[in-house]
Amino acid sequence: MDETTKPPVLRIRIVFGDGEMIGPGKAELLERIDRCGSIAAAGREMSMSYKRAWQLIGTLNAMFRQPLVDSTRGGPGGGGAVLTETGRTVLALYRAFEAEAAEAGSERLNHIQALLRVISEKNNG
């Protein structure tokens, strides 16, 4: 692998049932809500509509026994959102699973990447 080649990246989506899944996008949204304290601000950072961000959080909250995000409506003092204890646990478990899968599969991923054409071969071939 030369200096310009990026290592492969796993994007893991865990599907629990019809419409019930968690993947990199929802995990990132949870992380940004945790940092921003707002579903709307987290969505804006991801170039996601306010409606879409709320839909994703609604789906996540409905999937688990306890909600992952607790939100308060806006108003004169402004609204906000925080991850619940369950939200922090689910996010940590998902990120740990991602890291473990990447580590366990790194040898195979590197082997697959070694079989890729180099950029100059792609342009000339």
TIMI-2910 file (N, C-alpha, C, CB; in pm, 1 decimal, decimal comma, always signed):
<rs>
+----------+----------+----------+----------+----------+----------+----------+----------+----------+----------+----------+----------+------+
!      n_x !      n_y !      n_z !     ca_x !     ca_y !     ca_z !      c_x !      c_y !      c_z !     cb_x !     cb_y !     cb_z ! resn !
+----------+----------+----------+----------+----------+----------+----------+----------+----------+----------+----------+----------+------+
!    +85,3 !   -117,1 !     +0,0 !     +0,0 !     +0,0 !     +0,0 !    +89,8 !   +123,4 !     +0,0 !    -97,0 !     -0,2 !   +122,6 !  Met !
!    +70,3 !   +212,4 !    -97,9 !   +153,5 !   +332,3 !   -102,7 !    +93,1 !   +442,6 !    -15,8 !   +169,5 !   +381,3 !   -248,0 !  Asp !
!   +162,9 !   +556,1 !     -7,7 !   +123,0 !   +664,8 !    +81,2 !    -12,0 !   +725,3 !    +44,4 !   +227,9 !   +772,3 !    +80,1 !  Glu !
!    -51,4 !   +718,3 !    -82,9 !   -176,9 !   +780,4 !   -124,9 !   -297,0 !   +688,6 !   -110,0 !   -166,2 !   +825,0 !   -267,4 !  Thr !
!   -272,9 !   +561,1 !    -81,5 !   -381,9 !   +466,9 !    -66,6 !   -436,2 !   +473,6 !    +75,5 !   -336,0 !   +324,2 !   -101,0 !  Thr !
!   -565,2 !   +493,3 !    +85,4 !   -628,8 !   +498,4 !   +216,7 !   -663,5 !   +356,5 !   +260,2 !   -756,1 !   +588,3 !   +214,2 !  Lys !
!   -655,7 !   +330,9 !   +390,1 !   -695,3 !   +197,4 !   +437,1 !   -845,8 !   +178,5 !   +419,2 !   -655,5 !   +177,2 !   +586,2 !  Pro !
!   -888,8 !    +54,6 !   +399,6 !  -1031,8 !    +29,7 !   +384,7 !  -1106,4 !    +67,6 !   +513,0 !  -1057,4 !   -118,3 !   +349,3 !  Pro !
!  -1230,1 !   +107,2 !   +496,3 !  -1312,7 !   +147,1 !   +609,7 !  -1437,7 !    +60,3 !   +610,8 !  -1349,6 !   +298,8 !   +602,6 !  Val !
!  -1468,7 !     +3,1 !   +726,4 !  -1591,9 !    -72,7 !   +740,5 !  -1705,5 !    +22,7 !   +774,7 !  -1577,5 !   -182,5 !   +848,9 !  Leu !
!  -1818,4 !     +1,4 !   +714,2 !  -1940,2 !    +75,6 !   +748,5 !  -2043,3 !    -30,3 !   +784,7 !  -1990,4 !   +169,8 !   +628,6 !  Arg !
!  -2058,9 !    -52,0 !   +912,5 !  -2141,5 !   -162,4 !   +960,9 !  -2281,7 !   -114,1 !   +995,9 !  -2076,5 !   -228,4 !  +1082,8 !  Ile !
!  -2379,5 !   -182,7 !   +941,8 !  -2519,4 !   -158,5 !   +975,6 !  -2571,2 !   -286,7 !  +1039,7 !  -2605,2 !   -117,5 !   +848,3 !  Arg !
!  -2627,0 !   -273,8 !  +1157,8 !  -2684,5 !   -388,3 !  +1228,3 !  -2835,7 !   -379,4 !  +1211,4 !  -2643,1 !   -390,4 !  +1381,4 !  Ile !
!  -2892,5 !   -481,2 !  +1147,5 !  -3035,8 !   -483,3 !  +1118,4 !  -3103,1 !   -578,4 !  +1217,0 !  -3063,5 !   -526,8 !   +969,9 !  Val !
!  -3196,6 !   -524,6 !  +1293,7 !  -3269,3 !   -603,7 !  +1393,6 !  -3403,0 !   -652,3 !  +1339,6 !  -3291,5 !   -521,6 !  +1520,5 !  Phe !
!  -3458,6 !   -581,2 !  +1242,1 !  -3588,0 !   -616,3 !  +1185,0 !  -3625,0 !   -511,8 !  +1082,2 !  -3697,2 !   -627,4 !  +1294,6 !  Gly !
!  -3745,2 !   -521,7 !  +1027,7 !  -3790,4 !   -425,8 !   +927,2 !  -3785,1 !   -284,0 !   +982,9 !  -3933,1 !   -459,6 !   +880,3 !  Asp !
!  -3701,7 !   -201,9 !   +923,9 !  -3689,9 !    -62,9 !   +965,8 !  -3620,0 !    -42,3 !  +1097,6 !  -3822,7 !     -2,9 !   +973,5 !  Gly !
!  -3574,3 !   -148,9 !  +1160,3 !  -3505,4 !   -137,5 !  +1288,1 !  -3358,7 !   -170,7 !  +1269,2 !  -3569,1 !   -230,1 !  +1393,9 !  Glu !
!  -3277,7 !    -64,7 !  +1262,8 !  -3134,9 !    -83,8 !  +1241,1 !  -3058,1 !    +32,2 !  +1300,7 !  -3103,2 !    -98,1 !  +1091,5 !  Met !
!  -2931,2 !     +6,4 !  +1322,9 !  -2840,0 !   +112,9 !  +1362,1 !  -2714,4 !    +96,7 !  +1277,7 !  -2807,4 !   +108,6 !  +1516,7 !  Ile !
!  -2665,7 !   +208,3 !  +1230,1 !  -2547,0 !   +208,2 !  +1146,2 !  -2467,6 !   +335,0 !  +1169,1 !  -2584,6 !   +194,3 !   +998,3 !  Gly !
!  -2373,3 !   +361,8 !  +1080,8 !  -2284,6 !   +475,7 !  +1101,1 !  -2355,4 !   +610,5 !  +1105,6 !  -2183,0 !   +478,2 !   +993,4 !  Pro !
!  -2460,1 !   +628,2 !  +1027,7 !  -2530,0 !   +756,5 !  +1025,7 !  -2601,7 !   +785,3 !  +1156,2 !  -2628,8 !   +759,7 !   +912,1 !  Gly !
!  -2675,5 !   +686,6 !  +1205,9 !  -2746,2 !   +705,3 !  +1332,6 !  -2647,9 !   +719,6 !  +1448,4 !  -2841,6 !   +588,1 !  +1358,6 !  Lys !
!  -2538,7 !   +643,7 !  +1444,3 !  -2438,0 !   +656,3 !  +1549,9 !  -2377,5 !   +797,0 !  +1549,6 !  -2326,9 !   +549,9 !  +1531,9 !  Ala !
!  -2346,7 !   +847,5 !  +1431,1 !  -2291,7 !   +982,4 !  +1421,2 !  -2392,0 !  +1086,2 !  +1470,8 !  -2251,3 !  +1013,1 !  +1276,6 !  Glu !
!  -2518,9 !  +1068,3 !  +1437,5 !  -2621,9 !  +1160,7 !  +1484,9 !  -2627,0 !  +1160,3 !  +1637,5 !  -2759,9 !  +1123,3 !  +1426,4 !  Leu !
!  -2621,8 !  +1041,9 !  +1698,1 !  -2621,1 !  +1033,7 !  +1844,4 !  -2498,9 !  +1105,5 !  +1902,7 !  -2622,8 !   +886,3 !  +1889,9 !  Leu !
!  -2382,5 !  +1085,0 !  +1842,9 !  -2261,0 !  +1152,0 !  +1892,2 !  -2273,3 !  +1303,4 !  +1883,5 !  -2138,6 !  +1105,6 !  +1812,8 !  Glu !
!  -2328,8 !  +1350,8 !  +1773,9 !  -2342,5 !  +1495,5 !  +1756,0 !  -2448,1 !  +1554,8 !  +1849,7 !  -2378,3 !  +1527,1 !  +1610,9 !  Arg !
!  -2555,4 !  +1481,4 !  +1874,2 !  -2654,2 !  +1527,9 !  +1971,7 !  -2588,8 !  +1538,9 !  +2108,7 !  -2776,5 !  +1432,3 !  +1977,0 !  Ile !
!  -2508,9 !  +1440,6 !  +2143,1 !  -2439,1 !  +1441,4 !  +2271,6 !  -2348,7 !  +1564,1 !  +2282,8 !  -2356,4 !  +1312,3 !  +2289,1 !  Asp !
!  -2281,9 !  +1598,5 !  +2174,0 !  -2189,9 !  +1712,5 !  +2174,7 !  -2263,5 !  +1845,7 !  +2167,3 !  -2092,5 !  +1701,5 !  +2058,7 !  Arg !
!  -2365,3 !  +1853,3 !  +2081,4 !  -2435,4 !  +1980,2 !  +2056,5 !  -2546,4 !  +2009,4 !  +2156,7 !  -2493,5 !  +1979,5 !  +1918,0 !  Cys !
!  -2606,4 !  +1905,0 !  +2213,0 !  -2720,8 !  +1923,4 !  +2300,9 !  -2848,5 !  +1958,2 !  +2226,4 !  -2690,9 !  +2030,2 !  +2400,5 !  Gly !
!  -2852,1 !  +1926,0 !  +2095,9 !  -2966,8 !  +1962,0 !  +2013,3 !  -2977,7 !  +1868,3 !  +1894,3 !  -2956,0 !  +2107,6 !  +1965,7 !  Ser !
!  -3098,2 !  +1819,1 !  +1870,4 !  -3122,1 !  +1734,6 !  +1753,1 !  -3109,5 !  +1818,2 !  +1626,2 !  -3262,2 !  +1667,8 !  +1760,5 !  Ile !
!  -3165,5 !  +1938,9 !  +1629,0 !  -3160,3 !  +2025,8 !  +1510,7 !  -3016,5 !  +2061,9 !  +1475,4 !  -3242,1 !  +2153,6 !  +1534,4 !  Ala !
!  -2936,5 !  +2099,2 !  +1574,7 !  -2796,7 !  +2137,2 !  +1548,1 !  -2716,3 !  +2017,3 !  +1498,4 !  -2731,3 !  +2195,5 !  +1675,2 !  Ala !
!  -2741,0 !  +1901,7 !  +1556,4 !  -2671,2 !  +1780,9 !  +1512,1 !  -2706,0 !  +1750,2 !  +1367,0 !  -2706,9 !  +1660,9 !  +1602,3 !  Ala !
!  -2833,8 !  +1761,1 !  +1333,4 !  -2876,3 !  +1737,8 !  +1195,1 !  -2813,2 !  +1837,3 !  +1099,2 !  -3027,8 !  +1745,3 !  +1184,6 !  Gly !
!  -2810,9 !  +1964,4 !  +1138,7 !  -2749,1 !  +2067,5 !  +1052,3 !  -2602,7 !  +2036,2 !  +1026,2 !  -2761,7 !  +2207,2 !  +1116,6 !  Arg !
!  -2530,8 !  +1993,4 !  +1128,0 !  -2388,8 !  +1958,9 !  +1110,4 !  -2370,3 !  +1845,4 !  +1009,6 !  -2326,9 !  +1919,1 !  +1245,0 !  Glu !
!  -2471,4 !  +1761,5 !   +996,8 !  -2462,6 !  +1648,0 !   +905,2 !  -2531,7 !  +1678,5 !   +772,3 !  -2524,4 !  +1523,5 !   +969,1 !  Met !
!  -2570,0 !  +1803,5 !   +750,1 !  -2644,8 !  +1843,8 !   +630,2 !  -2773,0 !  +1762,6 !   +615,2 !  -2557,8 !  +1827,6 !   +504,7 !  Ser !
!  -2838,4 !  +1741,0 !   +727,6 !  -2960,2 !  +1662,3 !   +733,4 !  -3074,9 !  +1755,2 !   +771,6 !  -2946,7 !  +1544,1 !   +834,7 !  Met !
!  -3189,8 !  +1734,7 !   +712,7 !  -3303,7 !  +1818,9 !   +747,4 !  -3346,0 !  +1793,5 !   +892,2 !  -3421,8 !  +1792,9 !   +651,1 !  Ser !
!  -3406,7 !  +1894,6 !   +949,0 !  -3460,1 !  +1886,2 !  +1084,5 !  -3557,4 !  +1769,3 !  +1094,5 !  -3529,6 !  +2018,4 !  +1124,6 !  Tyr !
!  -3643,9 !  +1757,3 !   +995,4 !  -3744,0 !  +1651,1 !   +993,4 !  -3678,0 !  +1513,4 !   +991,5 !  -3836,1 !  +1667,0 !   +872,1 !  Lys !
!  -3575,5 !  +1497,0 !   +907,5 !  -3506,9 !  +1367,4 !   +896,7 !  -3437,7 !  +1330,7 !  +1027,4 !  -3404,4 !  +1370,2 !   +782,2 !  Arg !
!  -3370,9 !  +1427,1 !  +1089,5 !  -3302,9 !  +1400,8 !  +1216,9 !  -3404,0 !  +1354,2 !  +1321,6 !  -3228,2 !  +1527,5 !  +1266,6 !  Ala !
!  -3518,4 !  +1422,5 !  +1329,4 !  -3621,9 !  +1383,9 !  +1424,9 !  -3677,8 !  +1245,9 !  +1391,7 !  -3734,8 !  +1487,7 !  +1426,4 !  Trp !
!  -3694,8 !  +1214,0 !  +1263,5 !  -3744,6 !  +1081,8 !  +1224,7 !  -3648,9 !   +972,2 !  +1270,7 !  -3764,4 !  +1074,2 !  +1072,1 !  Gln !
!  -3520,5 !   +994,0 !  +1249,7 !  -3421,0 !   +893,8 !  +1289,5 !  -3420,4 !   +873,2 !  +1440,6 !  -3281,3 !   +935,6 !  +1242,0 !  Leu !
!  -3429,1 !   +982,3 !  +1514,9 !  -3431,6 !   +970,8 !  +1660,8 !  -3561,3 !   +902,8 !  +1704,9 !  -3417,8 !  +1110,6 !  +1727,5 !  Ile !
!  -3672,5 !   +935,4 !  +1640,4 !  -3798,4 !   +867,9 !  +1672,0 !  -3789,0 !   +718,1 !  +1649,8 !  -3911,2 !   +925,1 !  +1588,4 !  Gly !
!  -3726,1 !   +679,3 !  +1539,2 !  -3707,1 !   +537,0 !  +1509,2 !  -3620,6 !   +471,3 !  +1615,7 !  -3643,2 !   +518,5 !  +1370,1 !  Thr !
!  -3508,0 !   +534,5 !  +1649,3 !  -3418,4 !   +478,9 !  +1750,9 !  -3489,0 !   +467,7 !  +1885,7 !  -3292,3 !   +565,6 !  +1764,4 !  Leu !
!  -3559,8 !   +572,6 !  +1925,8 !  -3628,4 !   +569,5 !  +2054,9 !  -3733,5 !   +460,0 !  +2060,4 !  -3692,8 !   +703,9 !  +2083,4 !  Asn !
!  -3800,2 !   +433,1 !  +1948,3 !  -3903,6 !   +330,4 !  +1943,9 !  -3844,7 !   +189,0 !  +1939,8 !  -3993,2 !   +352,5 !  +1823,1 !  Ala !
!  -3721,6 !   +175,5 !  +1892,5 !  -3658,8 !    +43,9 !  +1878,0 !  -3620,5 !    -19,4 !  +2011,2 !  -3536,3 !    +55,4 !  +1791,6 !  Met !
!  -3579,1 !    +62,0 !  +2104,4 !  -3522,0 !    +11,2 !  +2228,9 !  -3622,5 !    +21,3 !  +2342,9 !  -3394,0 !    +87,7 !  +2264,3 !  Phe !
!  -3599,0 !    -58,4 !  +2446,7 !  -3689,4 !    -59,7 !  +2562,5 !  -3697,9 !    +77,1 !  +2628,5 !  -3643,4 !   -163,4 !  +2664,7 !  Arg !
!  -3587,9 !   +147,4 !  +2629,6 !  -3581,6 !   +281,7 !  +2685,6 !  -3537,0 !   +375,3 !  +2574,5 !  -3484,6 !   +288,7 !  +2809,0 !  Gln !
!  -3582,6 !   +501,9 !  +2573,9 !  -3538,7 !   +595,3 !  +2468,9 !  -3387,9 !   +620,0 !  +2475,9 !  -3614,3 !   +729,1 !  +2481,3 !  Pro !
!  -3330,4 !   +648,5 !  +2359,3 !  -3187,5 !   +679,5 !  +2352,0 !  -3162,5 !   +828,8 !  +2367,4 !  -3128,9 !   +630,3 !  +2219,7 !  Leu !
!  -3261,8 !   +909,0 !  +2329,8 !  -3248,8 !  +1054,6 !  +2335,7 !  -3369,3 !  +1110,5 !  +2410,1 !  -3237,6 !  +1116,9 !  +2192,3 !  Val !
!  -3341,7 !  +1201,0 !  +2502,1 !  -3446,9 !  +1272,2 !  +2574,4 !  -3441,9 !  +1416,7 !  +2526,3 !  -3428,6 !  +1261,8 !  +2732,1 !  Asp !
!  -3555,5 !  +1466,6 !  +2479,2 !  -3556,5 !  +1602,7 !  +2424,8 !  -3662,1 !  +1686,7 !  +2494,5 !  -3581,7 !  +1600,9 !  +2273,0 !  Ser !
!  -3636,8 !  +1817,3 !  +2495,9 !  -3733,6 !  +1913,3 !  +2547,0 !  -3764,8 !  +2009,6 !  +2434,1 !  -3679,8 !  +1988,7 !  +2674,0 !  Thr !
!  -3890,1 !  +2050,5 !  +2427,6 !  -3932,9 !  +2141,0 !  +2320,8 !  -3869,1 !  +2277,0 !  +2336,3 !  -4084,5 !  +2154,7 !  +2319,4 !  Arg !
!  -3856,9 !  +2342,7 !  +2220,4 !  -3804,9 !  +2479,0 !  +2220,3 !  -3905,8 !  +2574,4 !  +2281,3 !  -3769,3 !  +2523,2 !  +2078,2 !  Gly !
!  -3867,7 !  +2694,2 !  +2295,4 !  -3952,9 !  +2796,4 !  +2355,1 !  -3865,9 !  +2914,0 !  +2389,9 !  -4028,1 !  +2743,3 !  +2480,2 !  Gly !
!  -3911,0 !  +2997,6 !  +2481,4 !  -3831,3 !  +3115,3 !  +2518,4 !  -3690,5 !  +3078,6 !  +2565,5 !  -3902,4 !  +3193,6 !  +2627,5 !  Pro !
!  -3679,4 !  +2970,4 !  +2641,9 !  -3547,8 !  +2929,2 !  +2690,3 !  -3477,1 !  +2835,5 !  +2595,4 !  -3560,5 !  +2863,7 !  +2824,0 !  Gly !
!  -3543,2 !  +2797,5 !  +2486,3 !  -3484,0 !  +2704,0 !  +2390,8 !  -3502,8 !  +2561,0 !  +2436,2 !  -3335,9 !  +2733,4 !  +2371,6 !  Gly !
!  -3499,9 !  +2470,9 !  +2341,9 !  -3513,3 !  +2329,3 !  +2372,9 !  -3376,5 !  +2266,0 !  +2382,3 !  -3598,6 !  +2257,6 !  +2267,5 !  Gly !
!  -3375,2 !  +2138,2 !  +2384,2 !  -3247,8 !  +2068,7 !  +2389,7 !  -3268,3 !  +1919,2 !  +2383,0 !  -3171,9 !  +2105,8 !  +2515,9 !  Gly !
!  -3159,9 !  +1847,6 !  +2376,2 !  -3164,3 !  +1702,2 !  +2371,0 !  -3038,1 !  +1646,0 !  +2435,2 !  -3178,9 !  +1652,1 !  +2225,0 !  Ala !
!  -3054,8 !  +1535,1 !  +2503,1 !  -2941,7 !  +1466,5 !  +2566,2 !  -2956,0 !  +1317,1 !  +2541,7 !  -2934,4 !  +1497,5 !  +2719,5 !  Val !
!  -2842,9 !  +1250,4 !  +2539,5 !  -2846,5 !  +1105,1 !  +2533,8 !  -2882,5 !  +1053,1 !  +2672,1 !  -2710,3 !  +1046,5 !  +2485,1 !  Leu !
!  -2967,6 !   +954,1 !  +2673,5 !  -3000,7 !   +888,3 !  +2799,2 !  -2888,4 !   +790,1 !  +2832,0 !  -3139,5 !   +815,4 !  +2790,8 !  Thr !
!  -2897,4 !   +728,9 !  +2948,8 !  -2799,1 !   +626,8 !  +2984,5 !  -2803,5 !   +512,5 !  +2882,3 !  -2825,7 !   +572,8 !  +3128,1 !  Glu !
!  -2924,3 !   +475,3 !  +2840,3 !  -2938,6 !   +370,6 !  +2738,1 !  -2877,0 !   +416,1 !  +2606,8 !  -3087,3 !   +334,1 !  +2717,3 !  Thr !
!  -2895,6 !   +542,9 !  +2571,3 !  -2837,3 !   +596,5 !  +2449,0 !  -2685,9 !   +589,5 !  +2451,2 !  -2881,7 !   +739,3 !  +2428,1 !  Gly !
!  -2627,7 !   +626,8 !  +2563,4 !  -2480,8 !   +619,5 !  +2576,4 !  -2432,6 !   +474,9 !  +2567,6 !  -2434,9 !   +682,3 !  +2710,3 !  Arg !
!  -2507,8 !   +384,1 !  +2628,2 !  -2469,7 !   +242,0 !  +2626,4 !  -2477,3 !   +185,6 !  +2485,1 !  -2560,5 !   +160,3 !  +2720,5 !  Thr !
!  -2588,8 !   +210,9 !  +2416,0 !  -2604,8 !   +160,3 !  +2279,1 !  -2495,4 !   +216,2 !  +2188,5 !  -2744,2 !   +197,1 !  +2223,2 !  Val !
!  -2468,2 !   +346,4 !  +2197,8 !  -2364,7 !   +408,4 !  +2115,4 !  -2227,9 !   +347,6 !  +2144,7 !  -2361,3 !   +559,8 !  +2138,8 !  Leu !
!  -2195,0 !   +331,2 !  +2271,7 !  -2065,0 !   +273,0 !  +2308,7 !  -2052,9 !   +129,1 !  +2259,0 !  -2045,6 !   +277,3 !  +2461,5 !  Ala !
!  -2160,0 !    +51,7 !  +2272,0 !  -2156,7 !    -87,2 !  +2225,1 !  -2142,0 !    -94,3 !  +2073,4 !  -2283,7 !   -161,1 !  +2268,6 !  Leu !
!  -2212,5 !     -7,4 !  +2001,5 !  -2201,8 !     -5,1 !  +1855,8 !  -2059,6 !    +30,5 !  +1813,4 !  -2302,3 !    +94,9 !  +1795,7 !  Tyr !
!  -2002,9 !   +135,8 !  +1871,5 !  -1866,7 !   +177,4 !  +1834,9 !  -1764,7 !    +69,6 !  +1872,2 !  -1830,5 !   +310,6 !  +1904,2 !  Arg !
!  -1783,5 !     +2,4 !  +1984,3 !  -1692,2 !   -105,9 !  +2022,8 !  -1702,6 !   -222,1 !  +1924,2 !  -1723,1 !   -154,7 !  +2166,4 !  Ala !
!  -1824,6 !   -254,6 !  +1882,0 !  -1844,7 !   -360,8 !  +1784,2 !  -1774,4 !   -326,5 !  +1653,2 !  -1994,8 !   -384,3 !  +1759,9 !  Phe !
!  -1790,1 !   -201,2 !  +1609,0 !  -1722,5 !   -154,9 !  +1486,8 !  -1571,0 !   -174,3 !  +1497,0 !  -1755,0 !     -6,3 !  +1460,5 !  Glu !
!  -1514,9 !   -129,7 !  +1607,9 !  -1369,7 !   -139,1 !  +1627,2 !  -1322,9 !   -284,3 !  +1630,6 !  -1328,8 !    -68,2 !  +1756,7 !  Ala !
!  -1397,6 !   -368,7 !  +1700,0 !  -1361,1 !   -510,7 !  +1708,0 !  -1370,4 !   -577,8 !  +1571,0 !  -1451,9 !   -583,7 !  +1808,5 !  Glu !
!  -1473,0 !   -545,8 !  +1494,8 !  -1488,5 !   -604,2 !  +1361,2 !  -1375,2 !   -559,2 !  +1269,5 !  -1624,8 !   -565,3 !  +1300,2 !  Ala !
!  -1339,5 !   -431,1 !  +1277,2 !  -1230,8 !   -379,8 !  +1193,8 !  -1098,8 !   -446,6 !  +1229,5 !  -1218,6 !   -227,8 !  +1209,0 !  Ala !
!  -1074,3 !   -462,7 !  +1358,5 !   -949,8 !   -526,3 !  +1401,2 !   -946,0 !   -673,4 !  +1360,0 !   -933,0 !   -513,7 !  +1552,8 !  Glu !
!  -1055,6 !   -743,4 !  +1382,7 !  -1060,7 !   -886,3 !  +1349,2 !  -1048,4 !   -910,1 !  +1199,6 !  -1190,3 !   -947,7 !  +1400,2 !  Ala !
!  -1101,5 !   -818,5 !  +1119,3 !  -1099,3 !   -837,6 !   +974,7 !   -988,1 !   -765,7 !   +902,3 !  -1226,8 !   -794,6 !   +918,4 !  Gly !
!   -899,1 !   -699,6 !   +974,9 !   -798,4 !   -614,6 !   +909,5 !   -708,6 !   -691,8 !   +813,0 !   -712,6 !   -547,0 !  +1014,2 !  Ser !
!   -669,0 !   -811,8 !   +847,4 !   -581,6 !   -889,4 !   +758,8 !   -653,2 !   -919,6 !   +626,9 !   -537,3 !  -1021,5 !   +827,6 !  Glu !
!   -777,4 !   -961,3 !   +634,4 !   -853,7 !   -991,6 !   +512,5 !   -880,9 !   -865,4 !   +431,3 !   -986,3 !  -1060,3 !   +548,1 !  Arg !
!   -914,6 !   -755,1 !   +501,3 !   -937,3 !   -629,0 !   +430,4 !   -811,6 !   -583,3 !   +357,5 !   -983,4 !   -520,6 !   +528,0 !  Leu !
!   -697,8 !   -595,0 !   +422,6 !   -571,6 !   -556,4 !   +358,9 !   -541,9 !   -645,8 !   +238,6 !   -455,7 !   -563,6 !   +460,2 !  Asn !
!   -573,3 !   -773,3 !   +249,6 !   -551,1 !   -865,3 !   +138,0 !   -640,7 !   -826,7 !    +20,7 !   -578,0 !  -1011,8 !   +181,2 !  His !
!   -768,6 !   -798,9 !    +48,6 !   -860,0 !   -755,0 !    -57,6 !   -808,6 !   -627,9 !   -122,2 !  -1001,8 !   -732,6 !     -2,2 !  Ile !
!   -763,9 !   -533,1 !    -39,8 !   -715,2 !   -406,4 !    -93,6 !   -590,5 !   -427,6 !   -179,6 !   -684,8 !   -308,2 !    +20,3 !  Gln !
!   -506,0 !   -521,6 !   -141,8 !   -385,3 !   -548,7 !   -219,9 !   -419,2 !   -600,6 !   -359,2 !   -296,8 !   -649,3 !   -147,2 !  Ala !
!   -537,5 !   -653,5 !   -376,7 !   -579,5 !   -705,5 !   -506,9 !   -642,2 !   -598,5 !   -596,5 !   -677,8 !   -818,6 !   -487,2 !  Leu !
!   -665,1 !   -479,5 !   -541,0 !   -721,4 !   -370,4 !   -620,1 !   -621,3 !   -321,3 !   -723,0 !   -764,8 !   -255,0 !   -529,6 !  Leu !
!   -672,5 !   -268,8 !   -832,0 !   -585,1 !   -203,1 !   -929,6 !   -533,1 !    -73,3 !   -870,8 !   -659,8 !   -176,4 !  -1062,9 !  Arg !
!   -415,9 !    -33,1 !   -911,1 !   -367,7 !    +98,6 !   -872,1 !   -433,0 !   +201,6 !   -962,7 !   -212,0 !   +107,2 !   -879,9 !  Val !
!   -437,4 !   +325,5 !   -919,8 !   -509,0 !   +430,6 !   -993,7 !   -461,0 !   +440,5 !  -1137,0 !   -492,3 !   +565,4 !   -924,7 !  Ile !
!   -330,8 !   +431,8 !  -1162,2 !   -280,4 !   +445,1 !  -1298,1 !   -331,2 !   +331,2 !  -1386,8 !   -127,2 !   +447,8 !  -1297,9 !  Ser !
!   -348,5 !   +210,6 !  -1331,6 !   -402,0 !    +97,7 !  -1408,5 !   -548,8 !   +122,7 !  -1443,1 !   -387,1 !    -34,9 !  -1329,0 !  Glu !
!   -624,0 !   +182,3 !  -1350,6 !   -765,9 !   +209,7 !  -1374,8 !   -782,5 !   +308,5 !  -1490,6 !   -832,9 !   +265,4 !  -1246,9 !  Lys !
!   -696,0 !   +408,5 !  -1496,1 !   -707,3 !   +511,6 !  -1600,3 !   -657,2 !   +463,0 !  -1736,3 !   -629,7 !   +635,8 !  -1559,0 !  Asn !
!   -568,0 !   +366,6 !  -1735,9 !   -513,0 !   +318,4 !  -1861,2 !   -581,2 !   +190,3 !  -1910,2 !   -365,1 !   +294,9 !  -1845,7 !  Asn !
!   -663,6 !   +131,8 !  -1829,1 !   -716,0 !     +1,6 !  -1860,6 !   -849,4 !     +1,8 !  -1920,1 !   -718,7 !    -78,8 !  -1745,0 !  Gly !
+----------+----------+----------+----------+----------+----------+----------+----------+----------+----------+----------+----------+------+
</rs>
